[in-house]
Amino acid sequence: MKKKCVICGNWLPLNRTMQKTCSVVCRKEHQKRYQRRYYKQRNHSIQAQTIAKRPKKKCVVCGKRFPINQPEQKVCSVPCRKEYRKKYCKQFGKLWRKNNKDSIILYRKKHWLLKTKNDPAYTKKHREYMRVYYHKKVKNNTEHNKKRAVYRKEKWLQLKQNSELYNKYLSYRRKWIKLARARDPEYSKRINAYKREYRNKRKNDPDYIAKCKACAKRRYYKKKNDTGYKERHSVYYRRYLSQKRKDPEFCEKEVARKRALRRQKKQEAMDRGELFEYMEQQNARARAYRLSKVNDVEYVSRRRARTREWLRQKRIKDPEYFVKKSIKARLVYMRKSFMRCLATIQAVSSTVSGNLSSTKGGENVSSSKEHGK
């Protein structure tokens, strides 16, 4: 009697009546299937015995009694569970959210990070949805905005008190701004325009001005002794100037601003009666800076090139500039020499007057002695 393989269906030889498979591969597959079927039947029989022993409970939705798998189970089947969610979860949802705010926030953060890392299209969709939601529901709702402002103030104060969290927030904010600038080149322009509008609105508010001044003072004293910040700021400022110096209007404005600031400081020193000290301080600072940069070849070459360019432009604008400069230098030299002559005359006159007074005193003493005799 011919037989077929149980797995692949090939014919088996006649002399092997007990054989069920044709090859080693088919035999292994047959063993797997047999074991799977055996354990499935065995588990079903065990479950039927255990279900009969389980305690029964009444379903919240349909009212039937059913054996429970867990002590917290309330429904007997999937349709009953769906109905229970529709009816009862809306009532207790708000209370649950109030009692589990921290866990919800953590879950949302994890979900958001996973989504944004793996799916960049999701971020765009989410942003568009949030913009639409904000414009429809939140923007014109004054009560919601007031509550939101109060809540944000409280959170901000709590964050500032914890230094570790505040530093983390600042580092995260810097990274986020870098990413935003990389994605959108006009991001910084929009932010600066928004800041200007906000400052112009609060320009005449004395509380806002006092807060800004106090914040600037704190920042200044905090970063005064930070050498790393000074180096970073100097590098950033050099880059900014190198980009802006290509614009001639900006250069003129910057020069005018610096001149006005110098005049203002000079006037303040004159009002205080400390002009001479102020000028000495400025000259000493300039000398110290030049001495520190003597060995810097790049700085010296840059400064020489700048002076040559400045003299060339002066010569173009005013051909008689060097004549005026030489006359001015001569006048200054004459004035200095005159002041030196005055100083020497005063010194000589003082010494001569001292000698005369001493000789007169000696003569008077000798005359008095003669008269006594």
C-alpha positions in Angstrom: 0.0 0.0 0.0 1.4 3.3 -1.1 1.6 6.2 1.4 2.3 10.0 1.1 4.6 12.2 3.2 2.7 14.1 5.9 4.7 17.3 5.3 5.6 17.6 1.6 3.2 15.0 -0.1 5.9 12.9 -1.8 5.3 9.1 -2.2 7.1 6.8 0.3 8.7 3.3 -0.5 6.5 0.2 0.0 8.8 -1.7 2.4 8.4 1.0 5.2 4.8 0.9 6.5 5.4 2.8 9.8 7.2 5.7 8.1 5.3 9.1 7.8 8.0 11.4 6.4 10.3 11.2 3.4 13.4 13.0 4.6 15.2 14.4 7.7 13.9 17.9 7.1 10.3 16.7 6.9 10.8 14.5 10.0 11.9 17.5 12.1 9.0 19.6 10.9 6.6 16.8 11.8 8.0 16.6 15.3 7.6 20.3 15.8 4.0 20.2 14.7 3.2 17.2 16.9 4.7 18.8 20.0 2.9 22.0 19.4 -0.5 20.2 19.0 0.2 18.1 22.1 1.0 21.1 24.4 -1.9 23.1 23.1 -4.4 20.3 23.9 -2.7 19.8 27.3 -2.9 23.5 28.2 -6.5 23.7 27.2 -7.4 20.9 29.5 -5.4 22.4 32.4 -7.1 25.9 31.8 -10.5 24.3 31.8 -9.8 22.7 35.2 -8.4 25.9 36.6 -11.3 28.1 35.3 -13.8 25.9 37.1 -11.8 26.6 40.4 -11.5 30.4 39.9 -13.8 32.8 41.8 -16.6 34.3 39.8 -17.6 38.0 39.6 -20.5 40.0 38.2 -19.9 42.0 35.0 -20.4 45.8 35.5 -22.0 46.2 32.0 -24.1 43.1 31.2 -24.6 41.6 34.7 -23.3 38.1 33.9 -21.2 36.1 36.3 -17.7 35.2 34.9 -14.5 33.6 36.3 -11.9 36.3 36.8 -8.3 36.2 35.7 -7.2 39.2 37.9 -8.8 40.6 41.1 -9.3 44.0 39.5 -11.2 42.7 36.5 -14.6 44.3 36.0 -15.9 43.1 32.6 -16.4 39.7 31.1 -15.5 40.3 27.4 -14.1 42.8 24.8 -17.5 44.4 23.8 -18.3 44.9 27.4 -14.9 46.6 28.0 -15.5 49.0 25.1 -18.9 50.0 26.5 -17.5 50.4 30.0 -14.8 52.8 28.6 -17.4 54.9 26.8 -19.7 55.2 29.8 -17.5 55.4 32.9 -14.0 56.7 31.8 -15.3 60.1 30.9 -16.6 60.6 34.5 -13.4 59.7 36.3 -10.9 60.9 33.6 -10.6 64.5 34.9 -10.0 63.3 38.5 -7.4 60.8 37.3 -5.6 63.5 35.3 -5.5 65.7 38.3 -4.0 63.0 40.5 -1.5 61.7 37.9 -0.1 64.9 36.3 3.6 63.9 36.6 3.1 60.5 35.1 1.2 61.9 32.2 3.9 64.5 31.5 6.6 61.9 31.6 4.7 59.6 29.2 4.1 62.5 26.8 7.7 63.5 26.9 8.9 59.9 26.1 6.2 59.5 23.4 7.2 62.9 21.8 10.9 62.2 21.9 10.4 58.8 20.2 8.1 60.2 17.6 10.3 63.3 16.7 13.5 61.2 16.6 12.1 58.5 14.3 9.5 60.4 12.3 10.3 64.0 11.1 7.0 64.2 9.2 5.1 63.8 12.5 6.7 66.9 13.9 5.4 69.0 11.0 1.9 67.6 11.3 1.9 68.1 15.1 3.0 71.8 14.7 0.4 72.5 12.1 -2.3 70.9 14.3 -1.2 72.9 17.4 -1.2 76.2 15.4 -4.7 75.6 14.2 -5.8 74.6 17.7 -4.2 77.7 19.3 -5.8 80.1 16.8 -9.2 78.5 17.1 -9.7 77.9 20.8 -6.9 79.5 22.9 -6.0 82.8 21.3 -9.3 84.6 22.0 -10.0 82.9 25.3 -8.9 85.5 27.9 -9.7 83.3 31.0 -7.6 80.5 29.6 -4.7 82.9 28.8 -4.8 84.3 32.4 -4.7 80.9 34.0 -1.9 79.9 31.6 0.1 83.0 32.6 -0.3 82.3 36.3 0.6 78.6 35.9 3.7 79.5 33.8 4.9 82.0 36.4 4.6 79.5 39.2 6.5 76.9 37.1 9.2 79.4 36.2 9.8 80.3 39.9 10.0 76.6 40.8 12.5 76.0 38.0 14.7 79.0 39.0 14.9 77.8 42.6 16.4 74.4 41.4 19.8 75.2 39.9 20.3 71.8 38.3 17.0 71.9 36.4 17.5 75.5 35.4 21.0 74.7 33.9 19.4 71.7 32.0 16.7 74.0 30.8 19.2 76.6 29.5 21.3 73.9 27.7 18.2 72.4 26.1 17.0 75.9 25.1 20.4 76.7 23.4 20.3 73.4 21.5 16.7 74.1 20.4 17.6 77.6 19.2 20.6 76.2 17.2 18.4 73.6 15.6 15.7 76.2 14.8 18.3 78.5 13.2 19.6 75.7 11.1 16.2 74.7 9.9 14.8 78.2 9.3 17.4 80.9 8.4 14.8 83.7 9.1 14.0 82.5 12.6 16.4 84.9 14.3 15.0 87.8 12.4 11.4 87.0 13.4 12.4 86.6 17.1 14.3 89.9 17.1 11.4 91.7 15.5 9.0 90.3 18.1 11.4 91.4 20.9 11.6 94.9 19.5 7.8 95.2 19.3 7.5 93.9 22.9 10.1 96.4 24.2 8.5 99.3 22.4 5.1 98.4 23.9 6.6 98.3 27.5 8.9 101.3 26.9 7.0 103.7 29.3 6.4 101.0 32.0 8.7 101.9 35.0 8.3 98.4 36.6 9.4 96.7 33.3 12.4 99.1 33.0 13.5 98.5 36.6 13.3 94.7 36.1 15.4 95.0 32.9 18.0 97.0 34.7 18.2 94.6 37.7 18.5 91.6 35.3 21.3 93.3 33.4 23.2 94.1 36.6 22.9 90.5 37.8 24.1 89.2 34.4 27.0 91.6 34.4 28.2 90.8 37.9 27.8 87.1 37.2 29.8 87.1 34.0 32.4 89.6 35.1 34.9 87.1 36.4 34.0 84.3 33.9 37.0 84.1 31.6 35.4 81.5 29.4 32.4 83.8 28.8 34.7 86.7 27.9 36.6 84.6 25.3 33.4 83.3 23.8 31.8 86.7 23.6 35.0 88.3 22.1 35.1 85.6 19.4 31.4 86.0 18.7 31.7 89.8 18.5 34.6 89.6 16.1 32.7 87.3 13.8 29.7 89.6 14.0 31.9 92.7 13.1 33.7 90.9 10.3 30.3 90.2 8.7 28.9 93.6 9.3 32.0 95.6 8.3 31.2 94.7 4.7 28.2 97.1 5.0 29.5 100.8 4.8 26.3 102.1 6.4 26.8 99.9 9.5 30.5 101.1 9.8 29.4 104.7 9.8 26.7 104.1 12.4 29.1 102.1 14.6 31.7 104.9 14.5 29.1 107.5 15.3 27.8 105.4 18.2 31.2 105.0 19.7 32.0 108.7 19.3 28.7 109.7 21.0 29.4 107.2 23.9 32.9 108.7 24.4 31.6 112.2 24.4 28.9 111.3 26.9 31.5 109.6 29.3 33.8 112.6 28.9 31.0 115.0 29.7 30.0 113.0 32.8 33.6 113.1 34.0 33.7 116.9 33.4 30.5 117.3 35.4 32.0 115.4 38.3 35.3 117.4 38.0 37.4 114.3 37.2 38.3 114.9 33.5 42.1 114.7 34.0 41.8 111.4 35.9 39.4 110.0 33.3 41.8 110.9 30.4 44.8 109.4 32.2 42.8 106.2 32.8 41.8 106.0 29.2 45.4 106.6 28.0 46.8 104.0 30.4 44.3 101.4 29.3 45.2 102.1 25.6 48.9 101.8 26.4 48.5 98.6 28.3 46.5 97.1 25.4 49.1 98.1 22.8 51.9 96.7 25.0 50.1 93.4 25.4 49.7 93.2 21.6 53.3 94.1 20.7 54.3 90.5 19.9 51.1 89.8 18.0 52.2 90.0 14.4 48.7 89.8 13.0 47.4 92.6 15.2 50.3 94.9 14.3 49.9 94.3 10.6 46.2 94.7 10.8 46.6 98.0 12.7 49.1 99.3 10.2 46.9 98.5 7.3 44.0 100.2 9.0 46.0 103.4 9.6 47.2 103.4 6.0 43.6 103.0 4.8 42.4 105.7 7.1 45.2 108.2 6.0 44.4 107.4 2.3 40.7 108.2 2.8 41.6 111.4 4.7 43.9 112.5 1.9 41.1 111.9 -0.6 38.5 113.8 1.4 40.8 116.6 2.6 44.0 117.2 0.6 45.2 119.8 3.1 44.9 117.4 6.0 48.6 116.8 6.4 49.4 120.5 6.3 46.8 121.1 9.1 48.2 118.2 11.0 51.8 119.5 10.8 50.6 123.0 11.9 48.7 121.4 14.8 51.7 119.3 15.8 53.9 122.4 15.8 51.4 124.3 17.9 51.2 121.4 20.4 55.0 121.2 20.5 55.3 125.0 21.1 52.7 124.8 23.8 54.5 121.9 25.6 57.8 123.7 25.4 56.2 126.9 26.7 54.7 125.0 29.6 58.1 123.4 30.4 59.8 126.9 30.4 57.1 128.1 32.8 57.6 125.2 35.1 61.4 125.7 35.2 60.9 129.5 35.8 58.6 128.7 38.7 61.0 126.2 40.2 63.9 128.7 39.9 61.9 131.6 41.4 60.8 129.4 44.3 64.4 128.4 45.1 65.6 132.0 44.8 62.9 133.2 47.1 63.7 130.5 49.6 67.4 131.5 49.6 66.6 135.2 50.1 64.3 134.5 53.0 67.0 132.4 54.7 69.6 135.2 54.2 67.3 137.8 55.5 66.6 135.8 58.6 70.3 135.4 59.3 70.9 139.1 59.0 68.1 140.0 61.4 69.5 137.5 64.0 73.0 139.0 63.8 71.7 142.6 64.1 69.6 141.7 67.2 72.7 140.2 68.8 74.8 143.4 68.1 72.0 145.6 69.6 72.0 143.5 72.8 75.6 143.9 73.3 
